[in-house]
Amino acid sequence: MIKENWVLIYANTELLQAKLAEDVLKQHGIESHILSKPDSAIPSLGRAELYTLPEKAEAAREILKKQGFE
């Protein structure tokens, strides 16, 4: 479960891409969490969202951008 006040920093329809982004942030010491939102009709067409603490959000977005996660 996402902790209160966490900020959405990245979303993708591919869960693997969100996991890779989460790993990149972990390597930079930024805690993050994935929330997977499967589509109700076709679960494989859902969306994976990556969240982090508000004070880490800007740095996390910059890191992800530099790594090609946009």
MDAnalysis code that builds the backbone (N, CA, C; Angstrom):
import MDAnalysis as mda
import numpy as np

u = mda.Universe.empty(210, n_residues=70, atom_resindex=np.repeat(np.arange(70), 3), trajectory=True)
u.add_TopologyAttr("name", ["N", "CA", "C"] * 70)
u.add_TopologyAttr("resid", np.arange(1, 71))
u.add_TopologyAttr("resname", ["MET", "ILE", "LYS", "GLU", "ASN", "TRP", "VAL", "LEU", "ILE", "TYR", "ALA", "ASN", "THR", "GLU", "LEU", "LEU", "GLN", "ALA", "LYS", "LEU", "ALA", "GLU", "ASP", "VAL", "LEU", "LYS", "GLN", "HIS", "GLY", "ILE", "GLU", "SER", "HIS", "ILE", "LEU", "SER", "LYS", "PRO", "ASP", "SER", "ALA", "ILE", "PRO", "SER", "LEU", "GLY", "ARG", "ALA", "GLU", "LEU", "TYR", "THR", "LEU", "PRO", "GLU", "LYS", "ALA", "GLU", "ALA", "ALA", "ARG", "GLU", "ILE", "LEU", "LYS", "LYS", "GLN", "GLY", "PHE", "GLU"])
u.atoms.positions = np.array([
    [0.843, -1.192, 0.000],
    [0.000, 0.000, 0.000],
    [0.888, 1.255, 0.000],
    [0.492, 2.229, -0.781],
    [1.237, 3.484, -0.856],
    [1.041, 4.249, 0.451],
    [2.135, 4.766, 0.953],
    [2.052, 5.556, 2.168],
    [1.409, 6.899, 1.850],
    [0.798, 7.473, 2.833],
    [0.099, 8.745, 2.664],
    [1.034, 9.844, 2.165],
    [0.541, 10.646, 1.258],
    [1.240, 11.806, 0.693],
    [2.330, 11.463, -0.309],
    [2.506, 10.193, -0.675],
    [3.507, 9.865, -1.673],
    [3.085, 10.437, -3.016],
    [4.062, 10.720, -3.883],
    [3.825, 11.428, -5.141],
    [4.076, 10.499, -6.328],
    [3.195, 10.559, -7.306],
    [3.366, 9.805, -8.545],
    [4.507, 10.428, -9.344],
    [5.506, 9.626, -9.696],
    [6.649, 10.161, -10.437],
    [6.825, 9.513, -11.801],
    [6.169, 8.356, -12.020],
    [6.340, 7.651, -13.291],
    [5.192, 6.666, -13.453],
    [4.732, 6.504, -14.680],
    [3.687, 5.517, -14.969],
    [3.954, 4.917, -16.342],
    [3.597, 3.637, -16.477],
    [3.795, 2.947, -17.738],
    [2.798, 1.801, -17.811],
    [2.406, 1.435, -19.009],
    [1.513, 0.287, -19.160],
    [2.256, -1.027, -18.968],
    [3.579, -0.978, -19.015],
    [4.403, -2.175, -18.814],
    [4.942, -2.205, -17.385],
    [4.537, -3.209, -16.620],
    [5.002, -3.352, -15.241],
    [6.526, -3.483, -15.192],
    [7.104, -4.182, -16.160],
    [8.555, -4.358, -16.193],
    [9.276, -3.018, -16.248],
    [8.775, -2.069, -17.042],
    [9.406, -0.752, -17.138],
    [9.354, -0.029, -15.792],
    [8.235, -0.153, -15.097],
    [8.119, 0.461, -13.774],
    [9.096, -0.183, -12.793],
    [9.274, -1.495, -12.884],
    [10.223, -2.186, -12.008],
    [11.658, -1.756, -12.309],
    [11.978, -1.573, -13.582],
    [13.311, -1.092, -13.946],
    [13.534, 0.319, -13.414],
    [12.530, 1.179, -13.525],
    [12.636, 2.541, -13.008],
    [12.807, 2.515, -11.490],
    [12.073, 1.649, -10.822],
    [12.188, 1.510, -9.369],
    [13.612, 1.091, -8.993],
    [14.191, 0.182, -9.762],
    [15.550, -0.290, -9.499],
    [16.570, 0.835, -9.673],
    [16.394, 1.647, -10.712],
    [17.287, 2.791, -10.940],
    [17.241, 3.731, -9.737],
    [16.043, 4.016, -9.246],
    [15.914, 4.907, -8.088],
    [16.561, 4.289, -6.852],
    [16.375, 2.991, -6.672],
    [16.977, 2.301, -5.520],
    [18.499, 2.438, -5.564],
    [19.076, 2.330, -6.761],
    [20.523, 2.470, -6.920],
    [21.000, 3.869, -6.536],
    [20.093, 4.844, -6.606],
    [20.416, 6.221, -6.242],
    [19.950, 6.569, -4.823],
    [19.527, 5.554, -4.075],
    [19.132, 5.768, -2.693],
    [17.773, 6.404, -2.504],
    [16.918, 6.300, -3.517],
    [15.581, 6.891, -3.416],
    [14.549, 5.777, -3.261],
    [13.848, 5.817, -2.151],
    [12.808, 4.833, -1.880],
    [11.610, 5.112, -2.782],
    [11.066, 4.052, -3.361],
    [9.879, 4.188, -4.202],
    [9.029, 2.936, -4.074],
    [7.817, 3.000, -4.598],
    [6.894, 1.881, -4.514],
    [6.034, 1.848, -5.772],
    [5.806, 0.649, -6.291],
    [4.969, 0.474, -7.483],
    [3.554, 0.116, -7.063],
    [2.609, 0.775, -7.694],
    [1.203, 0.434, -7.539],
    [0.728, -0.039, -8.903],
    [0.349, -1.300, -8.981],
    [-0.108, -1.869, -10.245],
    [-1.628, -1.759, -10.300],
    [-2.114, -1.190, -11.399],
    [-3.553, -1.008, -11.574],
    [-4.003, -1.752, -12.824],
    [-4.335, -3.048, -12.673],
    [-4.771, -3.810, -13.843],
    [-6.116, -3.323, -14.362],
    [-6.283, -3.390, -15.669],
    [-7.555, -3.043, -16.303],
    [-8.602, -4.049, -15.828],
    [-9.820, -3.599, -15.583],
    [-10.839, -4.505, -15.066],
    [-11.261, -5.568, -16.077],
    [-11.231, -5.241, -17.361],
    [-11.630, -6.204, -18.389],
    [-10.460, -7.079, -18.837],
    [-9.307, -6.454, -19.061],
    [-8.121, -7.184, -19.521],
    [-6.949, -6.789, -18.620],
    [-6.694, -7.571, -17.560],
    [-5.661, -7.199, -16.577],
    [-4.286, -6.885, -17.161],
    [-3.927, -7.534, -18.261],
    [-2.609, -7.276, -18.840],
    [-2.513, -5.897, -19.480],
    [-3.624, -5.191, -19.617],
    [-3.631, -3.849, -20.213],
    [-3.677, -2.749, -19.157],
    [-3.310, -3.076, -17.962],
    [-3.360, -2.100, -16.876],
    [-2.241, -1.078, -16.930],
    [-1.994, -0.465, -15.793],
    [-0.995, 0.591, -15.684],
    [-0.234, 0.407, -14.380],
    [1.078, 0.585, -14.450],
    [1.917, 0.513, -13.258],
    [2.380, 1.920, -12.927],
    [2.187, 2.336, -11.686],
    [2.562, 3.683, -11.254],
    [3.641, 3.585, -10.185],
    [4.612, 4.473, -10.282],
    [5.733, 4.501, -9.342],
    [5.630, 5.761, -8.486],
    [5.660, 5.577, -7.184],
    [5.506, 6.670, -6.227],
    [6.748, 6.808, -5.355],
    [6.984, 8.022, -4.866],
    [8.045, 8.262, -3.903],
    [7.610, 9.371, -2.945],
    [8.460, 9.635, -1.974],
    [8.180, 10.695, -1.002],
    [8.219, 12.063, -1.679],
    [7.387, 12.999, -1.237],
    [7.344, 14.324, -1.863],
    [8.710, 15.010, -1.926],
    [9.519, 14.873, -0.876],
    [10.815, 15.549, -0.845],
    [11.838, 14.903, -1.791],
    [11.542, 13.714, -2.296],
    [12.437, 13.014, -3.224],
    [11.939, 13.069, -4.669],
    [10.726, 13.571, -4.878],
    [10.078, 13.493, -6.186],
    [10.853, 14.199, -7.288],
    [11.304, 15.404, -7.053],
    [12.012, 16.149, -8.088],
    [13.309, 15.442, -8.495],
    [14.080, 15.008, -7.516],
    [15.327, 14.294, -7.798],
    [15.035, 12.986, -8.529],
    [13.992, 12.291, -8.114],
    [13.628, 11.023, -8.747],
    [13.255, 11.231, -10.211],
    [12.469, 12.261, -10.485],
    [12.078, 12.551, -11.877],
    [13.294, 12.880, -12.733],
    [14.238, 13.635, -12.186],
    [15.465, 13.987, -12.922],
    [16.286, 12.739, -13.243],
    [16.444, 11.880, -12.264],
    [17.202, 10.637, -12.464],
    [16.536, 9.789, -13.549],
    [15.233, 9.635, -13.439],
    [14.513, 8.815, -14.423],
    [14.610, 9.431, -15.821],
    [14.524, 10.734, -15.912],
    [14.621, 11.404, -17.195],
    [15.997, 11.161, -17.821],
    [17.032, 11.286, -17.006],
    [18.409, 11.070, -17.504],
    [18.621, 9.628, -17.947],
    [17.878, 8.713, -17.362],
    [18.000, 7.292, -17.702],
    [17.050, 6.895, -18.837],
    [16.287, 7.850, -19.359],
    [15.405, 7.567, -20.490],
    [14.019, 7.078, -20.131],
    [13.641, 7.203, -18.878],
    [12.278, 6.818, -18.459],
    [11.398, 8.068, -18.516],
    [10.662, 8.192, -19.598],
    [9.790, 9.377, -19.740],
    [8.395, 9.007, -20.073],
])
